[in-house]
């Protein structure tokens, strides 16, 4: 794991995967860039939470999403690697400059969430799938149902699935068919202006305890319903990563 920088940005890199970045100019250091650009799926879902929202995030990276939080809100990060937290605090300023209350819990996100109170989160973000090593246990049928229990009745679960090798829409289709629940998808294709502001393309999926929450999301125009396609069902008894290999299609 290492930090590299150019004249404009600073990056946290693990192997070949960029786990987060920040603009170096002090006046722009709070700006959300890369996957978290305001026009992308996270910009569409996080700022709409209520003023006293409690937001859970699996995967810390450099702490970018802490920059979205507002006074009165609480963000709980679940990060499996304490070295990531150390580097996020030492080399980046999102956590330090956050306007909201920020807590970082070290440990496996799913195990930590199991201990959390049911219906305690307004929003849950899973941002742990962009590297070459996919934590399959975070997307099993049992895990997805766990997430729906942890968010409030009007809550939302957003799953960042941008990947160079794996099409995780297949996994959500398998779960959706079995559980009879719909899934929304947002494919973010940044404009040249967005790219100039540091944005990169991103794909996110959303599920919710109440289908009306997803209906409202899709009604906004940027999210759409996940269409039919290849399916694979992951469970705690069996996961098949090879069946999910391929280009993301939604």
C-alpha positions, 0 to 999 in steps of 0.5 A, a space after each residue: 500500500 502506498 501513496 503517490 501524487 502528481 501536481 493535482 491529486 494524491 492517491 492511495 494505491 494497493 497493488 494496482 487498485 486506487 482506493 481513493 484520491 484527493 485534490 491537493 489544492 487546499 481550496 479544493 481538498 473537500 471536493 468529491 472526486 473520482 467515483 464520489 463526484 456529486 453527479 455520480 451515484 453517491 452524490 445522488 444518494 448521500 446528500 438526500 439523507 435526513 439532517 440527523 441521519 446515521 450512515 454506515 459505510 463498508 470500506 474506508 479508502 481515504 475517507 472520501 465520503 466523510 466529506 459529504 456528511 453534514 453537521 448532525 449526521 453520523 458516519 460509521 466506517 467499517 474497515 478491515 485493515 487498520 493500515 488503511 485507516 492509518 494512511 487515510 488519517 496521515 496522508 489525507 484530510 477528509 476524516 479530519 475536516 468532516 463536518 459530521 461525526 465520524 467513527 471508524 470501526 476496524 474489522 470485517 464489515 459484515 461481522 461488525 454489522 451483525 452486531 449493530 442494532 436492526 433498523 439503525 441506519 438511514 443509509 448503508 454504502 458498500 464500497 469494497 468491490 473495486 479491487 482484484 480480490 472480491 470479498 464474496 461473503 459481503 454479497 451472499 443472499 444472507 449478507 444482502 438480507 442482513 443489510 436490509 435488516 440494518 437500514 430503517 424501513 425507509 432506508 437504502 443500501 447502495 453497493 458500488 460495483 465498479 470493477 475491471 473483471 467482475 460483473 456483480 449485477 449477475 449476483 444481484 439478479 440471482 438474489 433479486 429473483 430468489 427474494 422477489 425484490 427489485 434492484 436499481 442501477 446507476 451507470 455514471 458516465 462523466 461529462 468532459 466537465 465532470 472529468 475535468 473536476 476529477 470524476 471517473 465512471 462508476 456503477 452502483 446498485 441499490 436495494 431497499 426494504 421498501 420498494 417505494 424508496 427505489 421507485 422514488 430513486 428511479 423516478 429521479 431519472 438517473 437511476 434505472 431498474 436493473 434489467 434481465 441478464 446473466 444470473 448467479 446466486 451466491 450464498 454462505 454455502 456456495 459462491 462461484 466467482 468464475 460465474 461472475 467474471 465478465 464485463 458489467 452489463 445492466 
